[in-house]
Every structure is written in C-alpha cells, then in structure tokens.
Amino acid sequence: SAPTLDLHARIFGDGMPSAAMTASDGVFLNKNAEQEELAQRVMRDIEGSEGPYRAWEGPAREDFRYYIGHQWDDADRMRMEQLKRPALTFNEIKPVINATSGLERLNRTDVKFQSRALDSPLALDLAGDLATAAVETAEDLCNAVEEDSDLAKECAITGMAWAEIKCDYNTDINGRVVYEKIDGSEFRWDTNCHRPNLEGCDWRARKR
C-alpha cells in the first residue's frame, strides 16, 4: 500500500490529529499545485534579487550619511582625534539636495481630470470635476503632497524611494486613504528591468 503522509504532523508536530493523506494525493503547503508553483516562483524571484538589492543598499546608506554630514570614516576620524587635529566637514551635498527639493515643492502641479475631446458632453465634464474634487480631498486627508516631496528628496539622495497607498479600516470603519513613505530596505524588484522608475518590470515585492 502507498505510504501515508500526515502534512499537519510534518508542520506542527503530532500534538493535534489530522486526516492521513496518501502520497498519490499530492502534498502542497498551498491549496493546489498552481498556487504552490506561484509561491515557489515568488520565493525564487525574491531570493535572486537579494544580490542586486545589496549592491544598491550599501551605496545608498553611504549616500544618506554624506547628506547628513557623516562624511568621515570612523577610523580616519579616530586617527584625527588621536593627533589632536579637527575633523572638519564641508557639506556641499546637503544644500544642493535641499535646493532640488525646494524646486520640486515650488513646481507642484494639481491633478485635474478632463475629457480629451473638445466637444465632450456636459455629463462627462461634470464627472471629471467630481473626480478632481475626490482626488484633492483624498490627498488632503493623507498629506499626499508632503509625502510626495519626502519621496522626491529621498530619491535624490539614494536614487530610489518607496511609498504605499492603501485604504485603512483600522482608524476609520468606512475606510481612510493612507499614503505613507516606507523604508526602502523592505522592497525588492525585478532586477531584469533596466528602465527608469522600474517601468515595465514583471514584479515588485515588499519583504517583511
């Protein structure tokens, strides 16, 4: 007879009984073979992106240190202190980044929805006005303009920045639009994509 496989016992131990499963039935941690294949592919993609992520993460961390003024290597600073010499830092990076961020803030544009056709019907124009008002309200509630500026500033420093837009039901039972910047160390991306802004990439993932 075919050997029996107790999947529950393999994962959680023998503390709780579960129905025996024969080897011919197939053993999957997911519901079916298609989901199991998808899960394995996701794991392979994320594992394959770790090397390129580290290649970006190291210089990005150093770039941020340069921006905040930590431009001396620890060993060099200690050596300067031992010699009783001042370790001066002339930070010319921070003013340039701040000026770039200021230009972005001064050149903000409002989102407006309108029909491309010049002879569009009135109902369509009113729908565009309603969509414009809805977006403006959502942006005001979640401080989207400020978050966009923070993202642009971080992107100017490290070359990449991430944010998440979601509907939060924890603070409002009817749902509240939330837009927040997220630590870039949690994100992985398709390393085969070489276009700006990761345009055309097959996948992006958040690893927590």
C-alpha positions as CSV (number, residue, x, y, z in Angstrom):
1,S,0.0,0.0,0.0
2,A,1.1,3.6,-0.5
3,P,2.8,5.3,2.4
4,T,0.7,7.8,4.4
5,L,1.8,11.4,4.8
6,D,0.4,13.5,7.6
7,L,1.0,17.1,6.5
8,H,-0.2,18.6,9.7
9,A,2.1,16.5,11.7
10,R,5.1,17.4,9.5
11,I,4.5,21.1,10.0
12,F,3.0,21.4,13.5
13,G,4.1,18.2,15.2
14,D,2.0,15.3,16.5
15,G,0.0,17.3,19.0
16,M,-3.2,17.6,17.0
17,P,-4.7,14.8,15.0
18,S,-5.3,15.3,11.3
19,A,-6.6,13.2,8.4
20,A,-4.0,11.0,6.8
21,M,-3.1,11.8,3.2
22,T,-1.6,9.3,0.7
23,A,1.4,10.2,-1.4
24,S,-0.7,9.9,-4.6
25,D,-2.9,12.8,-3.5
26,G,0.0,15.3,-3.6
27,V,1.4,17.3,-0.7
28,F,1.2,21.1,-1.0
29,L,1.6,23.8,1.5
30,N,-0.9,25.9,-0.6
31,K,-4.3,24.9,-1.8
32,N,-3.3,23.4,-5.1
33,A,-0.4,22.8,-7.4
34,E,-0.9,26.1,-9.3
35,Q,-0.6,28.2,-6.1
36,E,2.3,26.1,-4.9
37,E,4.1,26.8,-8.2
38,L,3.4,30.5,-7.9
39,A,4.7,30.6,-4.3
40,Q,7.9,28.8,-5.3
41,R,8.4,31.3,-8.2
42,V,7.9,34.2,-5.9
43,M,10.4,32.8,-3.4
44,R,13.0,32.3,-6.2
45,D,12.5,35.8,-7.6
46,I,12.9,37.4,-4.2
47,E,16.0,35.3,-3.4
48,G,17.5,36.2,-6.8
49,S,17.0,39.9,-6.1
50,E,19.0,39.9,-2.9
51,G,22.3,40.4,-4.6
52,P,21.3,43.5,-6.7
53,Y,19.4,44.9,-3.7
54,R,22.6,44.7,-1.5
55,A,24.6,46.3,-4.3
56,W,22.2,49.3,-4.1
57,E,21.6,49.3,-0.4
58,G,25.3,49.8,0.6
59,P,26.0,52.9,-1.5
60,A,22.5,54.3,-0.7
61,R,23.2,54.1,3.1
62,E,26.6,55.8,2.5
63,D,24.9,58.5,0.4
64,F,22.5,59.2,3.2
65,R,25.4,59.5,5.6
66,Y,27.0,62.0,3.3
67,Y,23.8,64.1,3.2
68,I,23.5,64.4,7.0
69,G,27.2,65.2,7.3
70,H,28.8,61.9,8.4
71,Q,31.4,62.0,5.7
72,W,34.4,60.9,7.7
73,D,35.3,57.2,8.0
74,D,35.3,56.2,11.7
75,A,38.9,55.1,11.5
76,D,40.0,58.3,10.0
77,R,38.1,60.4,12.5
78,M,39.7,58.5,15.4
79,R,43.1,59.0,13.9
80,M,42.5,62.7,13.6
81,E,41.3,62.8,17.3
82,Q,44.4,61.0,18.4
83,L,46.6,63.6,16.6
84,K,44.6,66.4,18.2
85,R,43.5,67.6,14.8
86,P,40.0,68.8,14.0
87,A,37.9,66.6,11.6
88,L,36.2,69.3,9.6
89,T,33.3,68.6,7.3
90,F,32.3,70.9,4.5
91,N,29.0,69.5,3.5
92,E,28.2,70.8,-0.1
93,I,25.8,67.9,-0.7
94,K,23.0,68.9,1.6
95,P,22.4,72.4,0.2
96,V,22.2,71.0,-3.3
97,I,19.7,68.3,-2.3
98,N,17.7,70.8,-0.3
99,A,17.6,73.2,-3.2
100,T,16.4,70.5,-5.5
101,S,13.7,69.5,-3.0
102,G,12.7,73.2,-2.8
103,L,12.3,73.4,-6.6
104,E,10.1,70.3,-6.5
105,R,7.9,71.9,-3.9
106,L,7.7,75.2,-5.8
107,N,6.7,73.4,-9.0
108,R,3.9,71.2,-7.7
109,T,1.0,70.7,-10.0
110,D,-2.6,69.9,-9.2
111,V,-4.2,66.8,-10.6
112,K,-7.2,67.6,-12.9
113,F,-9.4,65.2,-14.7
114,Q,-10.9,66.3,-18.0
115,S,-12.1,64.8,-21.3
116,R,-9.7,64.9,-24.2
117,A,-12.4,65.6,-26.7
118,L,-13.2,69.3,-27.1
119,D,-16.9,68.6,-27.8
120,S,-17.4,66.3,-24.8
121,P,-20.9,66.2,-23.3
122,L,-21.6,68.1,-20.1
123,A,-22.2,64.9,-18.1
124,L,-18.6,63.8,-18.9
125,D,-17.2,67.2,-17.9
126,L,-19.0,67.1,-14.6
127,A,-17.7,63.6,-14.0
128,G,-14.2,64.9,-14.5
129,D,-14.8,67.7,-12.0
130,L,-16.2,65.2,-9.5
131,A,-13.1,63.0,-9.9
132,T,-10.8,66.0,-9.5
133,A,-12.6,67.0,-6.2
134,A,-12.4,63.4,-4.9
135,V,-8.6,63.2,-5.6
136,E,-8.0,66.6,-4.0
137,T,-10.0,65.5,-0.9
138,A,-8.1,62.2,-0.6
139,E,-4.8,64.0,-1.0
140,D,-5.6,66.5,1.7
141,L,-6.7,63.7,4.2
142,C,-3.5,61.7,3.7
143,N,-1.0,64.6,3.3
144,A,-0.1,63.2,-0.2
145,V,1.7,66.4,-1.2
146,E,4.1,66.3,1.7
147,E,4.7,62.6,1.2
148,D,5.5,63.1,-2.5
149,S,8.1,65.8,-1.5
150,D,9.7,63.5,1.0
151,L,9.9,60.7,-1.6
152,A,11.4,63.1,-4.2
153,K,14.0,64.2,-1.7
154,E,14.9,60.6,-0.6
155,C,15.1,59.6,-4.3
156,A,17.5,62.5,-5.0
157,I,19.8,61.2,-2.2
158,T,19.7,57.4,-2.6
159,G,18.3,57.0,-6.1
160,M,15.2,55.1,-5.1
161,A,12.3,55.7,-2.8
162,W,9.1,53.8,-2.0
163,A,5.6,54.6,-0.7
164,E,2.3,52.7,-0.2
165,I,-1.2,53.9,-1.0
166,K,-3.9,51.9,0.8
167,C,-7.3,52.1,2.3
168,D,-7.0,51.8,6.1
169,Y,-10.0,50.4,8.0
170,N,-8.4,50.4,11.4
171,T,-8.7,54.1,12.1
172,D,-12.0,54.7,10.1
173,I,-14.6,52.0,9.8
174,N,-15.6,53.4,6.4
175,G,-12.1,53.3,5.1
176,R,-9.4,56.1,5.0
177,V,-6.9,56.6,2.2
178,V,-3.4,56.4,3.6
179,Y,-0.3,57.4,1.7
180,E,3.0,56.9,3.6
181,K,6.7,56.6,2.8
182,I,8.2,53.2,3.6
183,D,11.7,52.1,4.4
184,G,13.4,51.0,1.1
185,S,15.1,48.1,2.9
186,E,11.7,46.3,2.8
187,F,11.4,46.3,-1.0
188,R,12.7,44.0,-3.8
189,W,12.2,44.4,-7.5
190,D,12.7,42.7,-10.8
191,T,16.4,43.0,-11.5
192,N,16.0,42.3,-15.2
193,C,14.3,45.7,-15.6
194,H,16.7,48.5,-16.6
195,R,14.2,51.2,-17.5
196,P,13.8,54.4,-15.3
197,N,11.3,54.1,-12.4
198,L,11.3,50.3,-12.9
199,E,8.8,50.8,-15.7
200,G,7.8,47.5,-17.4
201,C,9.2,45.3,-14.6
202,D,7.4,42.0,-14.1
203,W,7.1,42.2,-10.4
204,R,7.8,44.2,-7.2
205,A,7.6,42.9,-3.7
206,R,7.7,44.1,-0.1
207,K,9.6,41.8,2.3
208,R,8.8,41.9,5.9
